[in-house]
Amino acid sequence: MLALLLLAGARPVTMEELIDKIWGAEPINSARKVIQHYASDLRAHLGHSAGPKLGDMLPKYQGGYRLLADRNQVDVYRFRDLVNEARPLVGRDDAQAVPILRDALRQWGTRGLRPGEPLSGLTGQSAANARAKLLAEHRAAVIDCLEAELRLGHHTLLVPEILDLATAGPPDEQLTGLLMLACHRAGRPAEALGAFAALRKRLAEEIGADPSADIERLHQRILTQDPALGDSPGFAPSGAEVRAPGEAGKSAVRRVAEAARKGDAKHRDNP
C-alpha cells in the first residue's frame, strides 16, 4: 500500500484502486477493513519516522488516501527530477549533463549502472507493471548517460561498465553497439568484434533471431577499420530511443548506418 501511494505522488488513490492493485480480481471479503488497518499502521510509522509535525502524511481523500510526502523524500522522484534536469543538456552540454545523470542513477542505491529490482519482494500484476515502467526509465537514463560520455571521449573508462550491462540482462543490441564503439575507439577492436560475436550467439540461442542489419553494418565497419568511426568525441551516437532488448534499429548503430548511407550516396554522386 505504501508503494502504491508513493508511486501515485500527490494524486489521491481510491479505495477501489487500492483493493484492485493489492488483491487483483479476487479481493478478500474484508479488503476495505484491511486497507483501513494498513492506513492506521502507516500513519503510526510515518509519524514516528518523520516527526510529530508530519504525523498526518496520509489523510483520507474522497473515499481513498493520498500520501503527502516531499519529492525529495522519495527516491523515484529524486531520480526523475534529476533526469528531467539533465535531458535538455544532453547533446548540447554533455559535460554538464553527465554528472546530473550519474547522480540520478545513484538514487537507485545500486552499485554501478545496474538497476537492481525496483519494488523488490512485491508480487502481483500491478507491481510487475510498475517495475517494468521503472526499469524502462532507468535504462533510458543509462543510455543517455553512456552516449553523452562517449561523445566526451570517455570510451576507455566506459568499456567495463557497458560490458557489465550488456552481459547482465537479455541480448541488447543498443548496449552492444555502444560497447563495440567504446572498444573500437579505445584501440581494442578484437573486443569490439568479440562483443558482436557474443551478441549473435545469444540472439540465436535465447530468442532465435539474427542481429539487425544496422549492427551488422557496424560490425563490418569495425572489421574494415572505417576511419569515420574514429575516436572523435563528436561522433558518439545520440538521440537514443528506448526499445525492448533484442529489437533492431538501436540508436547506437543507426547513426553509423546513416553515415554509411550518406557516404554511399556521396560516392555515387562523385565517382
FENDA-V759686 format. One record per backbone hydrogen bond with DSSP energy under -1.0 kcal/mol. NH is the residue of the N-H (numbers start at 0). CO is the residue of the C=O. E is the energy in kcal/mol with one decimal. If there is no record, write none. Layout:
NH/CO/E
NH/CO/E
This chain:
4/0/-2.3
5/1/-2.6
6/2/-2.6
7/3/-1.3
8/5/-1.3
10/7/-1.8
12/64/-3.3
14/62/-1.0
17/13/-2.3
18/14/-2.5
19/15/-2.4
20/16/-2.4
21/17/-2.1
22/18/-2.7
23/19/-1.6
30/27/-1.5
33/29/-2.5
34/30/-2.6
35/31/-2.2
36/32/-2.1
37/33/-2.9
38/34/-2.6
39/35/-2.0
40/36/-2.4
41/37/-2.8
42/38/-2.4
43/39/-1.8
44/40/-2.4
45/41/-3.3
46/42/-2.5
47/43/-1.9
48/44/-2.4
49/45/-2.5
50/46/-1.3
53/50/-1.4
54/51/-1.4
60/63/-2.2
63/60/-1.5
64/12/-2.4
65/58/-1.6
67/56/-3.6
68/66/-1.4
72/69/-2.0
73/70/-1.4
77/73/-2.0
78/74/-2.5
79/75/-2.3
80/76/-2.5
81/77/-2.0
82/78/-2.4
83/79/-2.6
84/80/-1.6
85/81/-2.0
86/82/-2.5
88/85/-1.8
89/85/-1.0
91/88/-1.5
92/88/-3.7
95/92/-1.1
96/92/-2.1
97/93/-2.7
100/96/-2.5
101/97/-2.9
102/98/-2.0
103/99/-2.3
104/100/-2.4
105/101/-1.6
106/103/-1.1
107/104/-1.3
108/105/-2.0
121/118/-2.1
127/123/-2.0
128/124/-2.7
129/125/-2.3
130/126/-2.6
131/127/-2.3
132/128/-2.0
133/129/-2.4
134/130/-2.5
135/131/-2.0
136/132/-2.0
137/133/-2.4
138/134/-2.6
139/135/-2.2
140/136/-1.9
141/137/-2.4
142/138/-2.6
143/139/-2.2
144/140/-2.3
145/141/-2.9
146/142/-2.6
147/143/-2.1
148/144/-2.3
149/145/-2.2
150/146/-2.0
151/147/-1.3
152/149/-1.5
153/148/-2.4
157/153/-1.7
158/154/-1.3
161/157/-2.8
162/158/-2.6
163/159/-2.2
164/160/-2.1
165/161/-3.0
166/162/-1.7
168/164/-1.0
175/171/-2.1
176/172/-2.7
177/173/-1.9
178/174/-2.4
179/175/-2.7
180/176/-2.2
181/177/-2.6
182/178/-2.7
183/179/-2.5
184/180/-2.6
185/181/-1.5
186/183/-1.4
187/182/-3.0
191/187/-1.7
192/188/-2.7
193/189/-2.2
194/190/-2.1
195/191/-1.5
196/192/-2.3
197/193/-2.4
198/194/-2.1
199/195/-2.7
200/196/-2.2
201/197/-2.4
202/198/-2.9
203/199/-2.0
204/200/-2.5
205/201/-3.0
206/202/-1.6
208/202/-1.7
215/211/-1.8
216/212/-2.1
217/213/-2.0
218/214/-2.2
219/215/-2.2
220/216/-2.2
221/217/-2.0
222/218/-2.2
223/219/-2.0
224/221/-1.2
225/220/-2.9
228/225/-1.7
234/231/-1.9
246/243/-1.9
253/249/-2.1
254/250/-1.9
256/252/-2.6
257/253/-2.7
258/254/-2.1
259/255/-2.3
260/256/-2.5
261/257/-2.4
262/258/-2.3
263/259/-2.4
264/260/-2.5
265/261/-2.5
266/262/-2.0
267/263/-2.1
268/264/-2.2
269/265/-2.0
